[in-house]
Amino acid sequence: MNKILAYVKLYAHKNKSGGELYLHRFLKGLDKDDDILVMLESDDHYREYKYDNIKIVETNEKHSIFNILQFDTIITQLDFLPKVNEFCLKNNKKVINIFHCSVPDNIPYYKNDKIIKIFNSNYVKKMALHDSNIKKMNNCFLLYPHIDFEKYNKCCNKIEDREYITFVNPQRSKGGDVVEQLAKMYPEKKFMIVKGGYYPHLQELHRYKNLSNCHIVNNTSNMIKNVYSKTRILLMPSRYETYGMCPAEAQSMGIPTIANKKSGGLVENLGKIQLYGITPEEDSNGGNISEYCKCIDLLDDLPTYVLWSSYGIDYRKKQCEIQNIQMNHIKDSLFLKD
């Protein structure tokens, strides 16, 4: 049995963001015979709990970075990269670095072939190469976020039951100002604003509270029932995304996504789906968002909507097949099997 430790700061389902779900789905994709523990070094004082049979504990005297020699493989990410990498290299432990968002500065480990590096998109990998000023990294893998295509696809509902243009995580970095403008420009359309799963102080809900066509809902763990089943169009005007899990999930249900063409991760995710707007670099109080309007108007035509919906399902199914191949390749390459 392979003993695996994920040493991180945040984890699902306590923190409902794409990065934590990415890590959780990666761990679930490993062999069931593996002994997996998640160790949190957090200020929130979580109690020990289980999520999908994966045990999560908080660092303390019993569980600490200096007491992890019992594990065969250590997985880490974000702020913990320097500390955990240094410890594992010193103690000759296999270490896996997960890169699912912006690449941390001053991480000198990209060049170390002993460290296994997993990127959630080519976009993030290229950033790492650029930031580290090297042309090639060894022992690195690409793994798109896991999407259970069948789970989402079987919940496709009738198009006439899809009411809302939906926007998830109303932060400015996600393009909240663009959605506000669009809601004002389309008062006859219904917008669903879904609270994000982290950083509540960044949720700009004030933008929508006085707009009668905006329906604000709480963050939810059941996106299929509470969000996607009611969604006609998903808006992703994010200024920055490394991939974007929501568009992939929505596409599995035949929901077209209109995304920011200047967000590198979204273009990689949805490159075959030419429904793009352009988000202004700064909050410009009515900046040029005409491309988003053209896409919304285009999808008002039912035959066109059906075409994009069907095409999105087919495209996402193929992407999920690629994602499964990637995961199997990583498992074989990492020798995580006994």
N, C-alpha and C positions, 0 to 999 in steps of 0.2 A: 504494500500500500504506500502511495506517495503522499507525504504530509506537506500540505501547502498552506502558507500563511499569506494573507493580504493585509499589509500594514498601511492603513490609510487614515484620513481625517474624517471623512463623511461616507455614509453608505445608505443604500436603499433599505427599507422604505421610509426610514426616518427623514431622509432628504430626497425629495422626489425630483431630481434633475437628471438630465440626460447622461452626464458623466458617471453618476452613481449607478444608474441603470445599465450603462455600458459595461462597467466592471462586474456588476452582479450577473448579467447575462453571460459574460465571458466565463465566470467561475462556474455557473450552472452548466456550461457547455463542456466542461472537463468531465472525465470519467466519474461515474457515480461511486466507484470504489475508492476514489481519492478522499483523503481526510482533509477537509478544508476548514480553516478558521479565519475569520475576519477580526482584526484587532484595530480598534478605533483609538486614536489619540486626539480627543476632542474636549472642548470646554463645556459641552452640553450635559455631561454626566449621564450618559445613557446607562440603563440597566442592561444586563446580559439578556439577549433575546435571540430568536431564530427567525429567519426569513427564507422561505422555500427550502427548509431543512439545512440551511447554512448557518452555523453558529457565529454570533457576533458578540465580542466582549470589549470592555473598555480597558485601556492600559492601567495597570496598578502594580503592586509588588509581585503579584503572581504572574501577570502578563506584561512584559515590557520588552523593548527592543534588545535588551541585554540578556534576555532569557528565551531566545528564539532559535538556539542551536539545535533544538529537537526537530526542526522542520527541514525538509529537503529542498523546498523551493519557496522563495520569498517574492511576493508581488507588491509593487508600490507605485506611487504616482505623485504628481504635483509637488507640494512643499516638502514631501518626505524623501524625494529622490537623493539629495546629497547625503543625508544622514544614513539612510538604509543602504544605499549603494556602498558607501565607505565601510560600513559594518560587514556587509556580505562579502565584499572583496577581501577584507582583512581575514575573515573566517572561512574563506573558500566555499561560500554558499552560492547556489544558483539563484540569480536575481533577475526578475522580469520587470521592466519599466513600461508602464502604460501611459501613452500620450494620446489623450482624447480632446484636448483643448489647447489653448495657447501654450507654446513651449517655454518653460521657465528659463530665465536668463542665467548665464554663468554656470551651466551644467557641463562639466568637462568630461562627461562619461560617454558621449556619443562615439568617441573614437575607441573606446574600450570594447574589444570583441567578446569579452567574457560576459558582458551585460546584454541580455536579450531585450530588444526594443520592439514594442508593438504600437503601431499607429492606427488611428481610426479612419484615416484618409490619406491619400497621397498629398493633399493640400498641407496637412500638418507635417508630414515627412519632409516636404520641400522647405517648409519654414525651419525645421530643425537643421537641415543641411546648410541653409543660408545663414542662420544665426551662429552656427558653429564653424562657419567658414571652411567646410570640407566638401569634397565632391561625392564621397561615397561612405556609407555606413555598412558595416558587416553585422551579421546576426540580427537583422531587423525584419519585421513582418508587417504586412498590411492586413487589418481585420476590420471590415465595416461593422457597424453596430448590428447586433442580432435582432432581427424582426421575425416573429412567428407568423409567416404569411398566412397559413391556413387558419390560425386563430382569428385574425382580423378579417380575412376574406369571407369566411363563412357568416360574418355578421353584416355583410352588405345589405343595406335596406333600399327601399324604393326611392327613386330620385325625387318624387313628389313629397316625400317625408323629410327631405333635407331642407331645413329652414334658414340656417345661419351662414354668414361669412364669419369664420372663426379665427381668433387671434389668441395665442397662448403665451403667457408670461409677459405682461404689459410693461416692459422696461424700455427705456429710451434706446438702449443698445440693440434691442430686438425690433426697433422701428415703431415704437408706440406712437410717435408723433405722426407718422404716415397713416396709421390706422385711424387716428383721430380725424385727420383731414378727409379720409375716404368716407368715414361714417357721416361727416357733415355734407359731403358731396352726394351721398346716396341715402337721403333721409327715408326713402321708401323701403330700403333693405334692412334686414335685421342682422345685427352684429353680436356675436358672443365673445366676451372678453374673459378668458380663463386665467385666474391668478396663478402665478408661478410657484414652484415648490421650494424656493429658497430666496434669501435676501428680501424680506417683505418691505424694507425701507426703500427699495428701488422700484417697487411696484407703483407705477404712475396712474393709479385708478382715478385720480381727479380729472383726468382728460375725458372720461366717459360718463361720469356720474350725472351730468346735466344733459346728456344726449338720450332722448327718449327711445331711440332705436338700438341702444346698446344695452345688452343684458350681461351683467357681471356675475360670474359663478366662481365658487371656491375651487382651489386646487383639489384634484381628485385622483385616486388611484385607479378608478375604473373609467379610463378615457373612452373606451368603446361605448359604454352605455350612456355616460353623462355628457360626452363631447362629440365624438365622431359620428354617432348615430343620428345626430341632429345637424350635422355640418354639410353644407353644400360646397363651399370653397374654403380652403385653408389659406390664410395669409401668413407669409413668412418674409416680411420686409427687413429682416435682421441686417444690421450693419456688419455683423461678424458671426459666422457659424463655421465650425470645423467639419460638420457633416449635416446634422439636423435629423433627429429621430422622429419628430412629429410628422414631417412630410412623408417619410417612408411608411409609417404606420397608416397614415391617411390614404396614401396611394393603394395600399393593400385592400382598402375598402372602396376603392373607386372614387375617391375624393380628390379632385384636382388641387394642386398647390400653386399659388402665385408667389414667386420668390424674388428676392433681390439679386439681380444679375451680377452685381459687384461683390457678392459674398462668395469667396472661393469654394468653401465647403459645400454650399448649397448647389453651386453649378456642377460640382463633381457628383453630388447626390442625384440631381434632377437634370443632368445634362441633356438627356434625350427628350425632355419635356419642355418645350419652348413656351413657357408661360412666365415671363419675366417682367418685372418693373425695375425701376432704378431709384434707390433710396438716396435722398440728399445726404451729403456728408455731415451737415449740421442741421439742427432744428431750425427750419427756415420759414415757418408760418405761411404755408401755402406754396412750398417749393414745387418743382416740376415732378409730379408723380403721374403724369398723363399715361405712361406705359401701364401702370397698374389699372387705370380706368379702362384702357383698351382691352385688357385681359378680362376684367369683370364683365364688360359689355359683350365680349366675344362669348363668354360662357352663359350669357342669357339666352342664347339660341340653343334650344333643346338638342337637335341633332349634333351640333358641335360639342355640347357638353357630354353627350353620350360617347362621342368619339374619343374625347380626351380622357374620360373616365375609364373606358375599356383599354385604351392604350396605356394608361397609367398602371392598371392592374397587371397587364402583360409584362410591362417593363419591370415593375417591382418584383414580380415572381422570378424573373431571370436574375435580378440583382440578389435576391435571397438565396438562390441556388449558388451563386458565386460566393456569397457570404458563408454558406455551409461548407463549401470546398476549402475556403480560406481557413476556417476553424479546424477542419480535419488535418489540413497540412501543418498548421501550427502545432497541434497535438502530437503528430508524428515526429515533427522536427525537434520538439522540445523533450521528447522521450518521457512524456508525463505518464505513459503507461508503464506498468511493471514488466 
